[in-house]
């Protein structure tokens, strides 16, 4: 079982050696990893550090998600308009 208190989105990039991740539950929490497993590891500890930083600064702490999910997807492509 993966023990996360918040949901996590992991996005595969065009570079097979890099994945981006973020939590839709924690504003401003993002990171990168070299594999899905690396992202999960970094996110678990990074979320704790991020929450501790919010506490130190006296900022609002998001409530843990009672049913956190992990989504692994391809990164979203940005549409480019041509003139």
N, C-alpha and C positions, 0 to 999 in steps of 0.2 A: 504494500500500500504506500502511496506517495503522500507524505504528510505536509500538505500546504494549507494555510489558513485563508488564502485568497486565490481566486481564479488566475490562470496563467494562459497567455497566448504565445505560442512559439511559431515563428515564421521562417520558412526556408528561403534563402536568398538565391540569386543567380550563381553566386560563388558557393560551391558545395562544401567549403570549409567554414562557412559562417552562417549562423542562425541568429535572428533577433528575437527578443522576448520582452513582454510587458504584461502588467496586470491591469485589467479593466477596473479592478476594485481599488487600486492604489494610484492616485494621481501622481504622475511624475516618475513612476517606477519603470525603468527599462534596463536592458542589458544585452550583451551579445555572448555567444558561446560557439564552440567549434563542433558541437554535436547536440542532439536532443538531450542526451544524458547530461552533458556539460551545462546546458541551459537549466535543466531541472535542479542540478546541484547549486549553481550560482543563484538561481531564483530563490531557493529555499533559504539560503543564508542572507542573500541580499534583501529579501523582504523583512527579515528580522532586523537587519541593520537600518533599513529605511524607516521602519516603525520606531526604532529607538531614537533615530535622528529627529523624527517628528515630535516625539515626547520631549526630547531635550530642548527643542525650540518652542515648545508650548503650542504646537499646531494641532489641529484636530486629527484624531486617529480613526481611520475607517474601522468599522466593526468587522470582525472576521466573517467570512462568507460561510453560512451553515452548510452549503453544498458546493464547494469550489470545484470548478472544472478545469481541465487542461485541454487546450485545442492546439493541434499541430496542423499548420496550413502553409500554403505558399504565400509569399509576401504579396500584398495588393499592388497591382500595377496602377500607375498614375497615367490617366489619359493625357496625351499631348495633342493640343490643337495645332493644326497647321494653317497658315494664312492663305 
